[in-house]
Amino acid sequence: MKKLSCRVLVVGGGPAGATACRELNRLGINNILLEKNLNFTKPCGGGLMMSAFSEFNIPKSLIHKKINKIEIISPTLKRAMVDIKDYPLTIVNRYEFDRKLRKLAREGGTTIIEAKAYNIDLKNSPIVFAKSKNMEFEIHAQYIIAADGVNSTLRKKALNETPTRTITRYMNIENRDIDSCQFWFGSDISPKHYSWIFPHHNRINIGLACDNEKQITEYFHNFLKKSGLKSNNRAKGYYIPQWSSKRVVYFKKNIFFVGDSASMVLPFTYEGIYYAMKSASIAVNAISKNEPSLYQKEWERLYLKKFKFLRLLQRLFLSNDYFSERLVQLYQKKSFQKSVITYWMGEKEPTDTIYTIWKFIKVIFKY
Ligand SMILES: Cc1cc2nc3c(=O)[nH]c(=O)nc-3n(C[C@H](O)[C@H](O)[C@H](O)COP(=O)(O)OP(=O)(O)OC[C@H]3O[C@@H](n4cnc5c(N)ncnc54)[C@H](O)[C@@H]3O)c2cc1C
């Protein structure tokens, strides 16, 4: 058993963990990163807003595709094209993206160990136990950052629970390309959620989320048929967190939960990469001030209203086909598109929230 110690131990080397390490390095805080599989490719559409690249100093060479249009498709196949060229979305390849962020962390001073954390001792200051192919580790740290994703081992060990989550099914189809990101709504393909088609480099990534694991195969077939796509590839499944304000645990017994381990995926849109990185950087700021409670305060100041609002919209508009139809109809209006996009990008204050909901409700009941 190899004994190590550091000020901060980061468990999980996805966007949250790697960003935490980079921020710790910037502030001169000694850290170790444990990643169970340095060749892992996180199942993900790879959609990330362009502004994240400058905010987190990420090389733009990681952008596989720049998206200026989003297409929204209603249950009865009506379409709305949303122009997002003022706030473009990028597509990244998660294998390259995660590796590059970890490389930058290593160059900044992080010690990276390929090992799986399997237990934690929280009696005094935390000790994490980890295993690699040929070695066992006992790592002592003042703080732990749990960035170990939706199946978080640390969350299970420390809180005896997993993040609330839903299942997704996804597939890559080679030699196909489109120039927009498509979001499809309908109770025949993904009730209460959406199905997507995202372009990558000479391939597309398609998928859907679903609360009913038993029916997901049927919904996936329906989606392939409805979208006119064919493939002999095998669809795969992976969980995605479902954010709920009641279930978020930010900090407990010197462990900060960040990214998917704290369910920080924006409801409705399912953006998780940005919020994983953001939560990590807010947690590191709290560590640098030795004030763990700052993490929750700052996160809630920045995002609580937005997350609640998006969850409300998801519940409202994706609850049935009638409302989803109305949503696409609303998206056909340029003024609505502009107001939603600026809100989504954080440029509009949530004080407009009540007005926006009122507008939605008026449109819904007009028809
Ligand atoms: C099908 C699908 C499509 C998605 N599409 C998008 C999208 O287009 N845009 C978007 O923004 N978000 C998307 N998401 C969500 C996004 O992928 C996640 O929110 C994001 O990856 C969270 O980052 P993270 O660092 O918290 O966790 P992860 O990226 O899951 O990283 C966790 C890391 O921890 C490691 N790990 C796990 N357990 C241990 C352990 N015990 N010890 C050591 N290491 C461990 C894992 O190997 C992994 O590298 C999608 C999710 C799914 C499932």
The ligand as a Tripos MOL2 file, in Angstrom:
@<TRIPOS>MOLECULE
LIG
   53    58     1     0     0
SMALL
NO_CHARGES

@<TRIPOS>ATOM
      1 C1        -25.6100   10.3820  -23.7950 C.3       1 LIG1
      2 C2        -25.2180   11.6800  -23.1320 C.ar      1 LIG1
      3 C3        -25.1200   12.8430  -23.9060 C.ar      1 LIG1
      4 C4        -24.7180   14.0510  -23.3050 C.ar      1 LIG1
      5 N1        -24.5920   15.1580  -24.0900 N.ar      1 LIG1
      6 C5        -24.1510   16.3220  -23.5320 C.ar      1 LIG1
      7 C6        -23.9100   17.4610  -24.3590 C.ar      1 LIG1
      8 O1        -24.0540   17.4410  -25.5900 O.2       1 LIG1
      9 N2        -23.4810   18.5950  -23.7500 N.ar      1 LIG1
     10 C7        -23.2780   18.6740  -22.4000 C.ar      1 LIG1
     11 O2        -22.9040   19.7520  -21.9010 O.2       1 LIG1
     12 N3        -23.4740   17.5990  -21.6080 N.ar      1 LIG1
     13 C8        -23.8860   16.4290  -22.1370 C.ar      1 LIG1
     14 N4        -24.0440   15.3240  -21.3470 N.ar      1 LIG1
     15 C9        -23.7060   15.4350  -19.9040 C.3       1 LIG1
     16 C10       -22.1720   15.4640  -19.7150 C.3       1 LIG1
     17 O3        -21.6040   14.3790  -20.4020 O.3       1 LIG1
     18 C11       -21.8280   15.3880  -18.2100 C.3       1 LIG1
     19 O4        -22.6580   16.2730  -17.4990 O.3       1 LIG1
     20 C12       -20.3550   15.7570  -17.9520 C.3       1 LIG1
     21 O5        -19.4970   14.8200  -18.5370 O.3       1 LIG1
     22 C13       -20.0810   15.8220  -16.4390 C.3       1 LIG1
     23 O6        -18.6990   15.9670  -16.1970 O.3       1 LIG1
     24 P1        -18.0510   15.3750  -14.8590 P.3       1 LIG1
     25 O7        -16.6020   15.7230  -14.9240 O.co2     1 LIG1
     26 O8        -18.8490   15.7720  -13.6830 O.co2     1 LIG1
     27 O9        -18.2380   13.7870  -14.9640 O.3       1 LIG1
     28 P2        -17.6910   12.7680  -16.0670 P.3       1 LIG1
     29 O10       -17.4550   13.4410  -17.3460 O.co2     1 LIG1
     30 O11       -18.5910   11.5920  -16.0230 O.co2     1 LIG1
     31 O12       -16.2590   12.3600  -15.4920 O.3       1 LIG1
     32 C14       -16.1420   11.5200  -14.3820 C.3       1 LIG1
     33 C15       -14.7620   10.8850  -14.4360 C.3       1 LIG1
     34 O13       -14.5400   10.1910  -13.2150 O.3       1 LIG1
     35 C16       -13.9340    8.9470  -13.4790 C.3       1 LIG1
     36 N5        -14.2800    8.0690  -12.3490 N.ar      1 LIG1
     37 C17       -15.5110    7.5680  -12.0710 C.ar      1 LIG1
     38 N6        -15.4660    6.8460  -10.9340 N.ar      1 LIG1
     39 C18       -14.1780    6.9010  -10.4910 C.ar      1 LIG1
     40 C19       -13.5140    6.3470   -9.3590 C.ar      1 LIG1
     41 N7        -14.1560    5.5960   -8.4610 N.pl3     1 LIG1
     42 N8        -12.1910    6.5920   -9.2220 N.ar      1 LIG1
     43 C20       -11.5170    7.3410  -10.1400 C.ar      1 LIG1
     44 N9        -12.0950    7.8830  -11.2350 N.ar      1 LIG1
     45 C21       -13.4170    7.6830  -11.3960 C.ar      1 LIG1
     46 C22       -14.5290    8.5200  -14.8310 C.3       1 LIG1
     47 O14       -13.7010    7.5820  -15.4720 O.3       1 LIG1
     48 C23       -14.6240    9.8620  -15.5510 C.3       1 LIG1
     49 O15       -13.4580   10.1530  -16.2980 O.3       1 LIG1
     50 C24       -24.4350   14.1010  -21.9070 C.ar      1 LIG1
     51 C25       -24.5390   12.9400  -21.1270 C.ar      1 LIG1
     52 C26       -24.9200   11.7450  -21.7380 C.ar      1 LIG1
     53 C27       -25.0040   10.4870  -20.8930 C.3       1 LIG1
@<TRIPOS>BOND
     1     1     2 1
     2     2     3 ar
     3     2    52 ar
     4     3     4 ar
     5     4     5 ar
     6     4    50 ar
     7     5     6 ar
     8     6     7 ar
     9     6    13 1
    10     7     8 2
    11     7     9 ar
    12     9    10 ar
    13    10    11 2
    14    10    12 ar
    15    12    13 ar
    16    13    14 ar
    17    14    15 1
    18    14    50 ar
    19    15    16 1
    20    16    17 1
    21    16    18 1
    22    18    19 1
    23    18    20 1
    24    20    21 1
    25    20    22 1
    26    22    23 1
    27    23    24 1
    28    24    25 2
    29    24    26 1
    30    24    27 1
    31    27    28 1
    32    28    29 2
    33    28    30 1
    34    28    31 1
    35    31    32 1
    36    32    33 1
    37    33    34 1
    38    33    48 1
    39    34    35 1
    40    35    36 1
    41    35    46 1
    42    36    37 ar
    43    36    45 ar
    44    37    38 ar
    45    38    39 ar
    46    39    40 ar
    47    39    45 ar
    48    40    41 1
    49    40    42 ar
    50    42    43 ar
    51    43    44 ar
    52    44    45 ar
    53    46    47 1
    54    46    48 1
    55    48    49 1
    56    50    51 ar
    57    51    52 ar
    58    52    53 1
@<TRIPOS>SUBSTRUCTURE
     1 LIG1         1 GROUP 0 **** ****
